[in-house]
């Protein structure tokens, strides 16, 4: 599990976690982008695909707001637990 609170010299609103395990960013769903596992597939374009999203949000004051718009993991999680 990746806990961004340990990064005391960084602004959490500017950090994105890209991982193939949602549990890795469970503490910070609003900062996460889920990608499927990579096993050497020649047609895997996940990182290339999220590059466009990263370009869109590169200059945002708070990346979490844009990730919520495009990815929405926190909302999905809240629907799942309720």
PDB file of N, CA, C and O in Angstrom:
ATOM      1  N   UNK A   1       0.842  -1.168   0.000  1.00  0.00           N
ATOM      2  CA  UNK A   1       0.000   0.000   0.000  1.00  0.00           C
ATOM      3  C   UNK A   1       0.895   1.240   0.000  1.00  0.00           C
ATOM      4  O   UNK A   1       1.858   1.331   0.761  1.00  0.00           O
ATOM      5  N   UNK A   2       0.561   2.169  -0.850  1.00  0.00           N
ATOM      6  CA  UNK A   2       1.343   3.398  -0.972  1.00  0.00           C
ATOM      7  C   UNK A   2       0.622   4.522  -0.236  1.00  0.00           C
ATOM      8  O   UNK A   2      -0.481   4.921  -0.611  1.00  0.00           O
ATOM      9  N   UNK A   3       1.253   5.017   0.801  1.00  0.00           N
ATOM     10  CA  UNK A   3       0.675   6.080   1.612  1.00  0.00           C
ATOM     11  C   UNK A   3       1.432   7.374   1.313  1.00  0.00           C
ATOM     12  O   UNK A   3       2.590   7.529   1.701  1.00  0.00           O
ATOM     13  N   UNK A   4       0.779   8.282   0.632  1.00  0.00           N
ATOM     14  CA  UNK A   4       1.426   9.522   0.207  1.00  0.00           C
ATOM     15  C   UNK A   4       1.750  10.462   1.354  1.00  0.00           C
ATOM     16  O   UNK A   4       2.508  11.415   1.176  1.00  0.00           O
ATOM     17  N   UNK A   5       1.194  10.212   2.514  1.00  0.00           N
ATOM     18  CA  UNK A   5       1.466  11.092   3.663  1.00  0.00           C
ATOM     19  C   UNK A   5       2.928  11.052   4.084  1.00  0.00           C
ATOM     20  O   UNK A   5       3.391  11.962   4.772  1.00  0.00           O
ATOM     21  N   UNK A   6       3.662  10.022   3.689  1.00  0.00           N
ATOM     22  CA  UNK A   6       5.074   9.965   4.065  1.00  0.00           C
ATOM     23  C   UNK A   6       5.919  10.934   3.241  1.00  0.00           C
ATOM     24  O   UNK A   6       7.074  11.190   3.580  1.00  0.00           O
ATOM     25  N   UNK A   7       5.365  11.458   2.191  1.00  0.00           N
ATOM     26  CA  UNK A   7       6.093  12.394   1.326  1.00  0.00           C
ATOM     27  C   UNK A   7       5.880  13.813   1.845  1.00  0.00           C
ATOM     28  O   UNK A   7       5.126  14.593   1.264  1.00  0.00           O
ATOM     29  N   UNK A   8       6.533  14.123   2.909  1.00  0.00           N
ATOM     30  CA  UNK A   8       6.327  15.394   3.617  1.00  0.00           C
ATOM     31  C   UNK A   8       6.753  16.624   2.800  1.00  0.00           C
ATOM     32  O   UNK A   8       6.227  17.714   3.025  1.00  0.00           O
ATOM     33  N   UNK A   9       7.659  16.475   1.896  1.00  0.00           N
ATOM     34  CA  UNK A   9       8.134  17.617   1.118  1.00  0.00           C
ATOM     35  C   UNK A   9       7.431  17.741  -0.233  1.00  0.00           C
ATOM     36  O   UNK A   9       7.879  18.492  -1.100  1.00  0.00           O
ATOM     37  N   UNK A  10       6.338  17.011  -0.413  1.00  0.00           N
ATOM     38  CA  UNK A  10       5.582  17.048  -1.672  1.00  0.00           C
ATOM     39  C   UNK A  10       4.118  17.389  -1.387  1.00  0.00           C
ATOM     40  O   UNK A  10       3.570  17.034  -0.343  1.00  0.00           O
ATOM     41  N   UNK A  11       3.511  18.075  -2.329  1.00  0.00           N
ATOM     42  CA  UNK A  11       2.102  18.413  -2.239  1.00  0.00           C
ATOM     43  C   UNK A  11       1.300  17.254  -2.823  1.00  0.00           C
ATOM     44  O   UNK A  11       1.429  16.949  -4.009  1.00  0.00           O
ATOM     45  N   UNK A  12       0.485  16.616  -2.012  1.00  0.00           N
ATOM     46  CA  UNK A  12      -0.292  15.448  -2.452  1.00  0.00           C
ATOM     47  C   UNK A  12      -1.208  15.791  -3.627  1.00  0.00           C
ATOM     48  O   UNK A  12      -1.547  14.921  -4.429  1.00  0.00           O
ATOM     49  N   UNK A  13      -1.600  17.039  -3.725  1.00  0.00           N
ATOM     50  CA  UNK A  13      -2.474  17.440  -4.833  1.00  0.00           C
ATOM     51  C   UNK A  13      -1.759  17.397  -6.181  1.00  0.00           C
ATOM     52  O   UNK A  13      -2.383  17.593  -7.223  1.00  0.00           O
ATOM     53  N   UNK A  14      -0.458  17.142  -6.160  1.00  0.00           N
ATOM     54  CA  UNK A  14       0.334  17.093  -7.385  1.00  0.00           C
ATOM     55  C   UNK A  14       0.924  15.710  -7.665  1.00  0.00           C
ATOM     56  O   UNK A  14       1.780  15.564  -8.537  1.00  0.00           O
ATOM     57  N   UNK A  15       0.467  14.700  -6.928  1.00  0.00           N
ATOM     58  CA  UNK A  15       1.019  13.351  -7.069  1.00  0.00           C
ATOM     59  C   UNK A  15      -0.027  12.411  -7.662  1.00  0.00           C
ATOM     60  O   UNK A  15      -1.194  12.433  -7.270  1.00  0.00           O
ATOM     61  N   UNK A  16       0.408  11.590  -8.608  1.00  0.00           N
ATOM     62  CA  UNK A  16      -0.442  10.574  -9.221  1.00  0.00           C
ATOM     63  C   UNK A  16       0.222   9.220  -9.026  1.00  0.00           C
ATOM     64  O   UNK A  16       1.420   9.064  -9.261  1.00  0.00           O
ATOM     65  N   UNK A  17      -0.558   8.256  -8.599  1.00  0.00           N
ATOM     66  CA  UNK A  17      -0.074   6.883  -8.462  1.00  0.00           C
ATOM     67  C   UNK A  17      -0.650   6.080  -9.618  1.00  0.00           C
ATOM     68  O   UNK A  17      -1.868   6.017  -9.789  1.00  0.00           O
ATOM     69  N   UNK A  18       0.211   5.473 -10.404  1.00  0.00           N
ATOM     70  CA  UNK A  18      -0.201   4.597 -11.499  1.00  0.00           C
ATOM     71  C   UNK A  18       0.202   3.188 -11.090  1.00  0.00           C
ATOM     72  O   UNK A  18       1.383   2.909 -10.883  1.00  0.00           O
ATOM     73  N   UNK A  19      -0.781   2.302 -10.973  1.00  0.00           N
ATOM     74  CA  UNK A  19      -0.476   0.968 -10.467  1.00  0.00           C
ATOM     75  C   UNK A  19      -1.481  -0.041 -11.008  1.00  0.00           C
ATOM     76  O   UNK A  19      -2.591   0.312 -11.407  1.00  0.00           O
ATOM     77  N   UNK A  20      -1.069  -1.297 -11.012  1.00  0.00           N
ATOM     78  CA  UNK A  20      -1.964  -2.370 -11.461  1.00  0.00           C
ATOM     79  C   UNK A  20      -2.725  -2.994 -10.294  1.00  0.00           C
ATOM     80  O   UNK A  20      -3.438  -3.981 -10.477  1.00  0.00           O
ATOM     81  N   UNK A  21      -2.582  -2.437  -9.121  1.00  0.00           N
ATOM     82  CA  UNK A  21      -3.299  -2.933  -7.950  1.00  0.00           C
ATOM     83  C   UNK A  21      -3.989  -1.767  -7.251  1.00  0.00           C
ATOM     84  O   UNK A  21      -3.328  -0.874  -6.720  1.00  0.00           O
ATOM     85  N   UNK A  22      -5.309  -1.780  -7.253  1.00  0.00           N
ATOM     86  CA  UNK A  22      -6.048  -0.697  -6.605  1.00  0.00           C
ATOM     87  C   UNK A  22      -5.709  -0.625  -5.122  1.00  0.00           C
ATOM     88  O   UNK A  22      -5.711   0.459  -4.537  1.00  0.00           O
ATOM     89  N   UNK A  23      -5.421  -1.755  -4.519  1.00  0.00           N
ATOM     90  CA  UNK A  23      -5.077  -1.727  -3.094  1.00  0.00           C
ATOM     91  C   UNK A  23      -3.791  -0.932  -2.847  1.00  0.00           C
ATOM     92  O   UNK A  23      -3.571  -0.459  -1.732  1.00  0.00           O
ATOM     93  N   UNK A  24      -2.950  -0.778  -3.852  1.00  0.00           N
ATOM     94  CA  UNK A  24      -1.718  -0.017  -3.698  1.00  0.00           C
ATOM     95  C   UNK A  24      -1.992   1.453  -3.401  1.00  0.00           C
ATOM     96  O   UNK A  24      -1.214   2.104  -2.704  1.00  0.00           O
ATOM     97  N   UNK A  25      -3.091   1.970  -3.926  1.00  0.00           N
ATOM     98  CA  UNK A  25      -3.416   3.370  -3.650  1.00  0.00           C
ATOM     99  C   UNK A  25      -4.759   3.516  -2.933  1.00  0.00           C
ATOM    100  O   UNK A  25      -5.453   4.519  -3.100  1.00  0.00           O
ATOM    101  N   UNK A  26      -5.113   2.527  -2.149  1.00  0.00           N
ATOM    102  CA  UNK A  26      -6.382   2.537  -1.412  1.00  0.00           C
ATOM    103  C   UNK A  26      -6.490   3.725  -0.461  1.00  0.00           C
ATOM    104  O   UNK A  26      -7.587   4.239  -0.239  1.00  0.00           O
ATOM    105  N   UNK A  27      -5.388   4.159   0.092  1.00  0.00           N
ATOM    106  CA  UNK A  27      -5.408   5.319   0.998  1.00  0.00           C
ATOM    107  C   UNK A  27      -5.644   6.625   0.251  1.00  0.00           C
ATOM    108  O   UNK A  27      -6.046   7.622   0.851  1.00  0.00           O
ATOM    109  N   UNK A  28      -5.397   6.621  -1.040  1.00  0.00           N
ATOM    110  CA  UNK A  28      -5.479   7.845  -1.834  1.00  0.00           C
ATOM    111  C   UNK A  28      -6.122   7.549  -3.188  1.00  0.00           C
ATOM    112  O   UNK A  28      -5.512   7.757  -4.236  1.00  0.00           O
ATOM    113  N   UNK A  29      -7.347   7.067  -3.150  1.00  0.00           N
ATOM    114  CA  UNK A  29      -8.026   6.722  -4.401  1.00  0.00           C
ATOM    115  C   UNK A  29      -8.108   7.898  -5.365  1.00  0.00           C
ATOM    116  O   UNK A  29      -8.048   7.722  -6.582  1.00  0.00           O
ATOM    117  N   UNK A  30      -8.244   9.089  -4.815  1.00  0.00           N
ATOM    118  CA  UNK A  30      -8.371  10.267  -5.671  1.00  0.00           C
ATOM    119  C   UNK A  30      -7.073  10.594  -6.411  1.00  0.00           C
ATOM    120  O   UNK A  30      -7.074  11.415  -7.328  1.00  0.00           O
ATOM    121  N   UNK A  31      -5.976   9.963  -6.023  1.00  0.00           N
ATOM    122  CA  UNK A  31      -4.687  10.174  -6.692  1.00  0.00           C
ATOM    123  C   UNK A  31      -4.320   9.027  -7.631  1.00  0.00           C
ATOM    124  O   UNK A  31      -3.234   9.027  -8.212  1.00  0.00           O
ATOM    125  N   UNK A  32      -5.207   8.058  -7.785  1.00  0.00           N
ATOM    126  CA  UNK A  32      -4.826   6.844  -8.492  1.00  0.00           C
ATOM    127  C   UNK A  32      -5.338   6.700  -9.901  1.00  0.00           C
ATOM    128  O   UNK A  32      -6.424   7.162 -10.253  1.00  0.00           O
ATOM    129  N   UNK A  33      -4.518   6.044 -10.692  1.00  0.00           N
ATOM    130  CA  UNK A  33      -4.896   5.587 -12.027  1.00  0.00           C
ATOM    131  C   UNK A  33      -4.593   4.091 -12.063  1.00  0.00           C
ATOM    132  O   UNK A  33      -3.447   3.671 -11.906  1.00  0.00           O
ATOM    133  N   UNK A  34      -5.615   3.318 -12.266  1.00  0.00           N
ATOM    134  CA  UNK A  34      -5.449   1.858 -12.352  1.00  0.00           C
ATOM    135  C   UNK A  34      -5.078   1.473 -13.785  1.00  0.00           C
ATOM    136  O   UNK A  34      -5.668   1.962 -14.749  1.00  0.00           O
ATOM    137  N   UNK A  35      -4.097   0.595 -13.902  1.00  0.00           N
ATOM    138  CA  UNK A  35      -3.767   0.013 -15.201  1.00  0.00           C
ATOM    139  C   UNK A  35      -3.693  -1.503 -15.037  1.00  0.00           C
ATOM    140  O   UNK A  35      -3.297  -1.986 -13.976  1.00  0.00           O
ATOM    141  N   UNK A  36      -4.064  -2.255 -16.059  1.00  0.00           N
ATOM    142  CA  UNK A  36      -3.965  -3.714 -15.959  1.00  0.00           C
ATOM    143  C   UNK A  36      -2.498  -4.158 -15.909  1.00  0.00           C
ATOM    144  O   UNK A  36      -1.596  -3.427 -16.316  1.00  0.00           O
ATOM    145  N   UNK A  37      -2.295  -5.340 -15.415  1.00  0.00           N
ATOM    146  CA  UNK A  37      -0.940  -5.902 -15.336  1.00  0.00           C
ATOM    147  C   UNK A  37      -0.359  -6.076 -16.729  1.00  0.00           C
ATOM    148  O   UNK A  37      -1.079  -6.320 -17.697  1.00  0.00           O
ATOM    149  N   UNK A  38       0.948  -5.947 -16.807  1.00  0.00           N
ATOM    150  CA  UNK A  38       1.661  -6.109 -18.070  1.00  0.00           C
ATOM    151  C   UNK A  38       2.440  -7.417 -18.032  1.00  0.00           C
ATOM    152  O   UNK A  38       3.211  -7.672 -17.107  1.00  0.00           O
ATOM    153  N   UNK A  39       2.226  -8.230 -19.041  1.00  0.00           N
ATOM    154  CA  UNK A  39       2.913  -9.515 -19.140  1.00  0.00           C
ATOM    155  C   UNK A  39       3.631  -9.657 -20.476  1.00  0.00           C
ATOM    156  O   UNK A  39       3.738 -10.761 -21.011  1.00  0.00           O
ATOM    157  N   UNK A  40       4.120  -8.548 -21.013  1.00  0.00           N
ATOM    158  CA  UNK A  40       4.872  -8.584 -22.253  1.00  0.00           C
ATOM    159  C   UNK A  40       4.024  -8.587 -23.516  1.00  0.00           C
ATOM    160  O   UNK A  40       4.529  -8.904 -24.593  1.00  0.00           O
ATOM    161  N   UNK A  41       2.754  -8.243 -23.406  1.00  0.00           N
ATOM    162  CA  UNK A  41       1.879  -8.234 -24.572  1.00  0.00           C
ATOM    163  C   UNK A  41       2.325  -7.139 -25.548  1.00  0.00           C
ATOM    164  O   UNK A  41       2.506  -5.985 -25.159  1.00  0.00           O
ATOM    165  N   UNK A  42       2.494  -7.505 -26.787  1.00  0.00           N
ATOM    166  CA  UNK A  42       2.938  -6.549 -27.805  1.00  0.00           C
ATOM    167  C   UNK A  42       1.910  -5.446 -28.048  1.00  0.00           C
ATOM    168  O   UNK A  42       2.274  -4.340 -28.447  1.00  0.00           O
ATOM    169  N   UNK A  43       0.641  -5.733 -27.812  1.00  0.00           N
ATOM    170  CA  UNK A  43      -0.408  -4.748 -28.078  1.00  0.00           C
ATOM    171  C   UNK A  43      -0.802  -3.939 -26.840  1.00  0.00           C
ATOM    172  O   UNK A  43      -1.811  -3.234 -26.871  1.00  0.00           O
ATOM    173  N   UNK A  44      -0.036  -4.023 -25.764  1.00  0.00           N
ATOM    174  CA  UNK A  44      -0.333  -3.276 -24.544  1.00  0.00           C
ATOM    175  C   UNK A  44      -0.002  -1.801 -24.752  1.00  0.00           C
ATOM    176  O   UNK A  44       1.151  -1.441 -24.985  1.00  0.00           O
ATOM    177  N   UNK A  45      -1.020  -0.959 -24.665  1.00  0.00           N
ATOM    178  CA  UNK A  45      -0.861   0.479 -24.865  1.00  0.00           C
ATOM    179  C   UNK A  45      -1.285   1.299 -23.657  1.00  0.00           C
ATOM    180  O   UNK A  45      -1.479   2.510 -23.770  1.00  0.00           O
ATOM    181  N   UNK A  46      -1.431   0.668 -22.518  1.00  0.00           N
ATOM    182  CA  UNK A  46      -1.957   1.366 -21.340  1.00  0.00           C
ATOM    183  C   UNK A  46      -1.167   2.612 -20.976  1.00  0.00           C
ATOM    184  O   UNK A  46      -1.745   3.684 -20.799  1.00  0.00           O
ATOM    185  N   UNK A  47       0.128   2.483 -20.865  1.00  0.00           N
ATOM    186  CA  UNK A  47       0.921   3.656 -20.493  1.00  0.00           C
ATOM    187  C   UNK A  47       0.853   4.732 -21.556  1.00  0.00           C
ATOM    188  O   UNK A  47       0.816   5.921 -21.240  1.00  0.00           O
ATOM    189  N   UNK A  48       0.835   4.328 -22.800  1.00  0.00           N
ATOM    190  CA  UNK A  48       0.691   5.293 -23.892  1.00  0.00           C
ATOM    191  C   UNK A  48      -0.665   5.994 -23.801  1.00  0.00           C
ATOM    192  O   UNK A  48      -0.760   7.203 -24.015  1.00  0.00           O
ATOM    193  N   UNK A  49      -1.698   5.243 -23.488  1.00  0.00           N
ATOM    194  CA  UNK A  49      -3.038   5.812 -23.392  1.00  0.00           C
ATOM    195  C   UNK A  49      -3.159   6.805 -22.234  1.00  0.00           C
ATOM    196  O   UNK A  49      -3.784   7.854 -22.389  1.00  0.00           O
ATOM    197  N   UNK A  50      -2.578   6.495 -21.090  1.00  0.00           N
ATOM    198  CA  UNK A  50      -2.700   7.433 -19.970  1.00  0.00           C
ATOM    199  C   UNK A  50      -1.791   8.646 -20.141  1.00  0.00           C
ATOM    200  O   UNK A  50      -1.972   9.656 -19.461  1.00  0.00           O
ATOM    201  N   UNK A  51      -0.821   8.555 -21.040  1.00  0.00           N
ATOM    202  CA  UNK A  51       0.044   9.699 -21.313  1.00  0.00           C
ATOM    203  C   UNK A  51      -0.789  10.903 -21.759  1.00  0.00           C
ATOM    204  O   UNK A  51      -0.495  12.037 -21.384  1.00  0.00           O
ATOM    205  N   UNK A  52      -1.813  10.658 -22.547  1.00  0.00           N
ATOM    206  CA  UNK A  52      -2.686  11.753 -22.996  1.00  0.00           C
ATOM    207  C   UNK A  52      -3.401  12.390 -21.811  1.00  0.00           C
ATOM    208  O   UNK A  52      -3.515  13.613 -21.739  1.00  0.00           O
ATOM    209  N   UNK A  53      -3.877  11.579 -20.894  1.00  0.00           N
ATOM    210  CA  UNK A  53      -4.522  12.093 -19.688  1.00  0.00           C
ATOM    211  C   UNK A  53      -3.524  12.904 -18.864  1.00  0.00           C
ATOM    212  O   UNK A  53      -3.854  13.988 -18.382  1.00  0.00           O
ATOM    213  N   UNK A  54      -2.323  12.393 -18.703  1.00  0.00           N
ATOM    214  CA  UNK A  54      -1.302  13.094 -17.931  1.00  0.00           C
ATOM    215  C   UNK A  54      -0.962  14.443 -18.549  1.00  0.00           C
ATOM    216  O   UNK A  54      -0.721  15.414 -17.832  1.00  0.00           O
ATOM    217  N   UNK A  55      -0.941  14.504 -19.868  1.00  0.00           N
ATOM    218  CA  UNK A  55      -0.698  15.782 -20.541  1.00  0.00           C
ATOM    219  C   UNK A  55      -1.824  16.768 -20.247  1.00  0.00           C
ATOM    220  O   UNK A  55      -1.576  17.957 -20.046  1.00  0.00           O
ATOM    221  N   UNK A  56      -3.049  16.278 -20.222  1.00  0.00           N
ATOM    222  CA  UNK A  56      -4.203  17.144 -19.958  1.00  0.00           C
ATOM    223  C   UNK A  56      -4.173  17.744 -18.556  1.00  0.00           C
ATOM    224  O   UNK A  56      -4.605  18.879 -18.354  1.00  0.00           O
ATOM    225  N   UNK A  57      -3.674  16.997 -17.608  1.00  0.00           N
ATOM    226  CA  UNK A  57      -3.724  17.466 -16.227  1.00  0.00           C
ATOM    227  C   UNK A  57      -2.375  17.969 -15.699  1.00  0.00           C
ATOM    228  O   UNK A  57      -2.246  18.270 -14.512  1.00  0.00           O
ATOM    229  N   UNK A  58      -1.395  18.058 -16.561  1.00  0.00           N
ATOM    230  CA  UNK A  58      -0.029  18.413 -16.142  1.00  0.00           C
ATOM    231  C   UNK A  58       0.046  19.756 -15.411  1.00  0.00           C
ATOM    232  O   UNK A  58       0.853  19.900 -14.493  1.00  0.00           O
ATOM    233  N   UNK A  59      -0.746  20.711 -15.780  1.00  0.00           N
ATOM    234  CA  UNK A  59      -0.656  22.043 -15.188  1.00  0.00           C
ATOM    235  C   UNK A  59      -1.813  22.386 -14.258  1.00  0.00           C
ATOM    236  O   UNK A  59      -2.056  23.557 -13.968  1.00  0.00           O
ATOM    237  N   UNK A  60      -2.518  21.372 -13.794  1.00  0.00           N
ATOM    238  CA  UNK A  60      -3.647  21.596 -12.889  1.00  0.00           C
ATOM    239  C   UNK A  60      -3.153  21.949 -11.493  1.00  0.00           C
ATOM    240  O   UNK A  60      -2.094  21.491 -11.064  1.00  0.00           O
ATOM    241  N   UNK A  61      -3.929  22.763 -10.791  1.00  0.00           N
ATOM    242  CA  UNK A  61      -3.588  23.079  -9.403  1.00  0.00           C
ATOM    243  C   UNK A  61      -3.733  21.856  -8.519  1.00  0.00           C
ATOM    244  O   UNK A  61      -2.972  21.660  -7.571  1.00  0.00           O
ATOM    245  N   UNK A  62      -4.727  21.033  -8.845  1.00  0.00           N
ATOM    246  CA  UNK A  62      -4.978  19.827  -8.049  1.00  0.00           C
ATOM    247  C   UNK A  62      -5.337  18.688  -9.003  1.00  0.00           C
ATOM    248  O   UNK A  62      -6.435  18.654  -9.557  1.00  0.00           O
ATOM    249  N   UNK A  63      -4.401  17.757  -9.188  1.00  0.00           N
ATOM    250  CA  UNK A  63      -4.626  16.661 -10.139  1.00  0.00           C
ATOM    251  C   UNK A  63      -5.790  15.784  -9.722  1.00  0.00           C
ATOM    252  O   UNK A  63      -6.401  15.125 -10.564  1.00  0.00           O
ATOM    253  N   UNK A  64      -6.107  15.766  -8.435  1.00  0.00           N
ATOM    254  CA  UNK A  64      -7.197  14.912  -7.941  1.00  0.00           C
ATOM    255  C   UNK A  64      -8.545  15.298  -8.533  1.00  0.00           C
ATOM    256  O   UNK A  64      -9.386  14.436  -8.790  1.00  0.00           O
ATOM    257  N   UNK A  65      -8.748  16.588  -8.747  1.00  0.00           N
ATOM    258  CA  UNK A  65     -10.011  17.043  -9.337  1.00  0.00           C
ATOM    259  C   UNK A  65     -10.172  16.509 -10.756  1.00  0.00           C
ATOM    260  O   UNK A  65     -11.248  16.044 -11.130  1.00  0.00           O
ATOM    261  N   UNK A  66      -9.109  16.576 -11.540  1.00  0.00           N
ATOM    262  CA  UNK A  66      -9.167  16.085 -12.920  1.00  0.00           C
ATOM    263  C   UNK A  66      -9.235  14.565 -12.964  1.00  0.00           C
ATOM    264  O   UNK A  66      -9.956  14.000 -13.787  1.00  0.00           O
ATOM    265  N   UNK A  67      -8.495  13.903 -12.090  1.00  0.00           N
ATOM    266  CA  UNK A  67      -8.565  12.441 -12.048  1.00  0.00           C
ATOM    267  C   UNK A  67      -9.973  11.996 -11.675  1.00  0.00           C
ATOM    268  O   UNK A  67     -10.465  10.988 -12.183  1.00  0.00           O
ATOM    269  N   UNK A  68     -10.617  12.743 -10.793  1.00  0.00           N
ATOM    270  CA  UNK A  68     -11.989  12.408 -10.429  1.00  0.00           C
ATOM    271  C   UNK A  68     -12.902  12.511 -11.638  1.00  0.00           C
ATOM    272  O   UNK A  68     -13.800  11.687 -11.808  1.00  0.00           O
ATOM    273  N   UNK A  69     -12.684  13.506 -12.476  1.00  0.00           N
ATOM    274  CA  UNK A  69     -13.475  13.673 -13.699  1.00  0.00           C
ATOM    275  C   UNK A  69     -13.252  12.533 -14.675  1.00  0.00           C
ATOM    276  O   UNK A  69     -14.209  11.993 -15.231  1.00  0.00           O
ATOM    277  N   UNK A  70     -12.011  12.166 -14.886  1.00  0.00           N
ATOM    278  CA  UNK A  70     -11.660  11.201 -15.920  1.00  0.00           C
ATOM    279  C   UNK A  70     -11.644   9.753 -15.439  1.00  0.00           C
ATOM    280  O   UNK A  70     -11.999   8.844 -16.189  1.00  0.00           O
ATOM    281  N   UNK A  71     -11.235   9.540 -14.200  1.00  0.00           N
ATOM    282  CA  UNK A  71     -11.068   8.181 -13.688  1.00  0.00           C
ATOM    283  C   UNK A  71     -12.149   7.827 -12.684  1.00  0.00           C
ATOM    284  O   UNK A  71     -12.794   6.787 -12.815  1.00  0.00           O
ATOM    285  N   UNK A  72     -12.360   8.671 -11.685  1.00  0.00           N
ATOM    286  CA  UNK A  72     -13.437   8.509 -10.726  1.00  0.00           C
ATOM    287  C   UNK A  72     -13.351   7.287  -9.822  1.00  0.00           C
ATOM    288  O   UNK A  72     -14.382   6.686  -9.518  1.00  0.00           O
ATOM    289  N   UNK A  73     -12.166   6.903  -9.385  1.00  0.00           N
ATOM    290  CA  UNK A  73     -12.033   5.707  -8.545  1.00  0.00           C
ATOM    291  C   UNK A  73     -12.682   5.869  -7.183  1.00  0.00           C
ATOM    292  O   UNK A  73     -13.246   4.916  -6.645  1.00  0.00           O
ATOM    293  N   UNK A  74     -12.607   7.056  -6.626  1.00  0.00           N
ATOM    294  CA  UNK A  74     -13.205   7.267  -5.303  1.00  0.00           C
ATOM    295  C   UNK A  74     -14.715   7.066  -5.373  1.00  0.00           C
ATOM    296  O   UNK A  74     -15.295   6.427  -4.496  1.00  0.00           O
ATOM    297  N   UNK A  75     -15.344   7.597  -6.393  1.00  0.00           N
ATOM    298  CA  UNK A  75     -16.788   7.434  -6.558  1.00  0.00           C
ATOM    299  C   UNK A  75     -17.159   5.966  -6.763  1.00  0.00           C
ATOM    300  O   UNK A  75     -18.132   5.482  -6.186  1.00  0.00           O
ATOM    301  N   UNK A  76     -16.385   5.261  -7.583  1.00  0.00           N
ATOM    302  CA  UNK A  76     -16.634   3.834  -7.785  1.00  0.00           C
ATOM    303  C   UNK A  76     -16.520   3.059  -6.474  1.00  0.00           C
ATOM    304  O   UNK A  76     -17.330   2.176  -6.191  1.00  0.00           O
ATOM    305  N   UNK A  77     -15.523   3.394  -5.690  1.00  0.00           N
ATOM    306  CA  UNK A  77     -15.323   2.731  -4.409  1.00  0.00           C
ATOM    307  C   UNK A  77     -16.502   3.001  -3.474  1.00  0.00           C
ATOM    308  O   UNK A  77     -17.001   2.086  -2.819  1.00  0.00           O
ATOM    309  N   UNK A  78     -16.941   4.241  -3.412  1.00  0.00           N
ATOM    310  CA  UNK A  78     -18.059   4.591  -2.538  1.00  0.00           C
ATOM    311  C   UNK A  78     -19.340   3.871  -2.958  1.00  0.00           C
ATOM    312  O   UNK A  78     -20.128   3.469  -2.103  1.00  0.00           O
ATOM    313  N   UNK A  79     -19.554   3.707  -4.249  1.00  0.00           N
ATOM    314  CA  UNK A  79     -20.706   2.942  -4.733  1.00  0.00           C
ATOM    315  C   UNK A  79     -20.589   1.473  -4.331  1.00  0.00           C
ATOM    316  O   UNK A  79     -21.579   0.827  -3.989  1.00  0.00           O
ATOM    317  N   UNK A  80     -19.371   0.965  -4.380  1.00  0.00           N
ATOM    318  CA  UNK A  80     -19.145  -0.438  -4.064  1.00  0.00           C
ATOM    319  C   UNK A  80     -19.387  -0.737  -2.589  1.00  0.00           C
ATOM    320  O   UNK A  80     -19.985  -1.761  -2.258  1.00  0.00           O
ATOM    321  N   UNK A  81     -18.934   0.139  -1.704  1.00  0.00           N
ATOM    322  CA  UNK A  81     -19.060  -0.129  -0.256  1.00  0.00           C
ATOM    323  C   UNK A  81     -20.432   0.228   0.294  1.00  0.00           C
ATOM    324  O   UNK A  81     -20.791  -0.200   1.392  1.00  0.00           O
ATOM    325  N   UNK A  82     -21.199   1.005  -0.454  1.00  0.00           N
ATOM    326  CA  UNK A  82     -22.539   1.387   0.045  1.00  0.00           C
ATOM    327  C   UNK A  82     -23.608   0.547  -0.519  1.00  0.00           C
ATOM    328  O   UNK A  82     -24.781   0.742  -0.199  1.00  0.00           O
TER     329      UNK A  82
END
